[in-house]
């Protein structure tokens, strides 16, 4: 479907960077991000492990597991391949 939308500058910047990093069009990036957002459960819903932090972001409740910077870097590199 073809349509025109107005994005806030910060949303455009994020979506454009996301599209560039994934090598996809802006339209594809918007569709992908909206589909991902649609799948996020509501806070306090089915998953007791998810909660809203003080900044309004959905986060996983503490599990005691440690996530190191090396693990994050490895995961980011895997996704780009």
C-alpha positions as CSV (number, residue, x, y, z in Angstrom):
1,X,0.0,0.0,0.0
2,X,1.4,3.4,-0.9
3,X,0.8,6.3,1.4
4,X,2.5,9.4,2.8
5,X,3.4,9.7,6.5
6,X,5.0,12.5,8.6
7,X,7.7,11.2,11.0
8,X,9.2,13.1,13.9
9,X,12.8,13.9,13.2
10,X,14.1,11.5,15.9
11,X,11.9,8.7,14.5
12,X,13.1,9.4,11.0
13,X,16.7,9.4,12.1
14,X,16.4,6.1,14.0
15,X,14.4,4.4,11.2
16,X,16.8,5.6,8.6
17,X,19.8,4.4,10.5
18,X,18.1,1.0,11.1
19,X,17.4,0.7,7.4
20,X,21.0,1.5,6.5
21,X,22.4,-0.9,9.0
22,X,20.2,-3.7,7.7
23,X,20.6,-2.8,4.0
24,X,16.8,-2.4,3.5
25,X,14.6,0.4,2.3
26,X,13.0,2.9,4.7
27,X,9.6,1.5,4.0
28,X,10.8,-2.0,4.8
29,X,12.4,-0.8,8.0
30,X,9.2,0.9,9.1
31,X,7.2,-2.2,8.4
32,X,9.7,-4.4,10.2
33,X,9.8,-2.2,13.3
34,X,6.0,-1.9,13.5
35,X,5.6,-5.7,13.3
36,X,8.2,-6.2,16.0
37,X,6.5,-3.6,18.2
38,X,3.2,-5.3,17.7
39,X,4.6,-8.6,19.1
40,X,5.8,-7.0,22.4
41,X,3.5,-8.1,25.2
42,X,1.8,-5.4,27.3
43,X,3.6,-4.6,30.6
44,X,2.1,-6.8,33.4
45,X,0.5,-9.1,30.8
46,X,1.4,-12.7,30.2
47,X,5.1,-12.5,31.0
48,X,6.1,-11.9,34.7
49,X,9.7,-11.4,33.5
50,X,8.9,-8.2,31.6
51,X,8.4,-4.9,33.4
52,X,8.5,-1.2,32.6
53,X,11.5,0.7,33.9
54,X,11.5,4.2,35.3
55,X,12.1,5.6,31.7
56,X,9.1,3.8,30.2
57,X,11.1,1.1,28.5
58,X,10.0,-2.5,28.6
59,X,12.9,-4.6,30.2
60,X,13.4,-8.1,31.3
61,X,13.3,-8.5,35.1
62,X,16.5,-9.5,36.8
63,X,17.5,-13.1,36.4
64,X,20.9,-13.0,38.0
65,X,22.5,-13.8,34.6
66,X,25.4,-11.6,33.5
67,X,25.5,-10.0,30.1
68,X,29.0,-8.9,29.2
69,X,30.0,-6.3,26.6
70,X,31.7,-9.1,24.7
71,X,28.4,-11.0,24.5
72,X,26.6,-8.0,23.2
73,X,29.3,-7.3,20.5
74,X,29.2,-11.0,19.4
75,X,25.4,-10.9,19.1
76,X,25.5,-7.7,17.2
77,X,28.1,-9.1,14.8
78,X,26.0,-12.3,14.3
79,X,22.9,-10.3,13.4
80,X,24.8,-8.2,10.7
81,X,26.0,-11.3,8.9
